[in-house]
């Protein structure tokens, strides 16, 4: 019964979940915590996919019964200032920084709200974007019984005419790949008109940078060093820019591609203050009560640790690639089992292979308890086959939805992968008795898949190893498939170059991927040696997490607690508390590491993230950081961001812009910021900008120069 445990599919772009599922009774932490944080949605893979149409229908365990509330709208979007219904952090008494939603002050010629919205709105104009309203796209699978035996035969194993064997999945389910579905909008078409076209590969990155002329319209300075710093890190800092200038473009990139030789930062050394991050799966299971007493939540601490590395690690390109793979080969941190397994998946799968071999990463992922539990593979056996992992291996993790596979390929892959699971100790195991035997053919991969395993006899070690090897061989095959090469290339080009990367670049990256057997470093070197990369200045807009992380970086926030910290929480250090505060804010903004509940990861194009409400919320958070309200970290006082502040307002804005966004602003933008302070360019000001320095710095951080990367 090949479809017994496979519930109907959900659309990629229409619905989602805004929080985590209920944990089981032995979960970590306070059992009431989920309610206080608004995590009231079941996990999409805890028993199946959500239904379409009437949201009250139930499909499998873990979904809403009749009468329960409908699921929340789609998760990855910028939400309003109220976030997920959680109050904003309290400020010290008397703190006078207004939020952008406050009324304009009487007598001020240019209101702060209007000025900053005008500044930030420029980012949308520059990028050619507009808010996108997606048309729901529905697809479903129907679970009829099917014959087993030779999966390559003519027997229809897929059930009904609504999902006939042999049709393309995209035809059956009217699904288009996530980023491309957004870019098909009018806003996406506008972006395409301002994207670089064509190009070539040079002998190295420095040569490509020197020979490439930037012709696209952008407000960003067309400086290759700044461009590299924005794209290959989570935000340019004075230290990064100085390193690239000192080492040279080629040497800096080579160093970043060898992260093990880069010394850990102070913040990375402080990750020892997150007690669960050094524990094994077995230790996380056996020390559950102790960790609960400490208030430690492993599935949240792995997110905290990731944010710390994004902000403070010197291995910036490595961290950018970790984030890329966390979207491409996505396993949410908040799933029922994430508290035990997600830290290991981060370490042993994503980080281990982020700059190595993608085929090896995909093989390792398919043997990791996190993925096997997340996509229900542990429950798939020859007489009750679950398709979730087999489908996502093809649709999301390798060839892509338009990569050439058909419904029959999904079915046969699901049959081949039966028997893989997790034992009572939380370890990967292959139960050969539960493995379907019979010939399979998947996208040109064929295997007899017959090992002489009998139900009434214990399988031998050789038989178990042979089954495991057959599945690994298939996973490696699809990881090296030409469609996978193109899919990885398209995704990397979208991340590093443009929301609409030129086909010429995608083709060359795919060729590099294939010729190097899926090794990632050569593909990245091809990318950085391509004229398309250096021509794409200003063609990417920061997503919510990228904006906030870049803000921490450019302001030079230090991981040590400030002298004002009260040490009010004796369970966690100030550093640990501060990272959790950042994570909580990002949850409000709609994006945080490993945060997408569904396995498609976050979209990586600007038009998927347009929301004035969350932009305002992000700007207000930038103001909180500038003012140093979170005493768990150490901040540079805003009046000391510029070492020797000029005496006139206009010159001070220029100097502060150079410090925060590495370039001067346009005359129009500069005048808007002077309007925020309520002074003309020639006015005399002190280091505090006559008391307006925090508002001025926040306004600069609302400019398109900080939103673009």
Beta strands, then each sheet from edge to edge (+ up, - down):
strand 1: 420-422
strand 2: 428-430
strand 3: 440-442
strand 4: 445-447
sheet 1: 1+ 2-
sheet 2: 3+ 4-
end
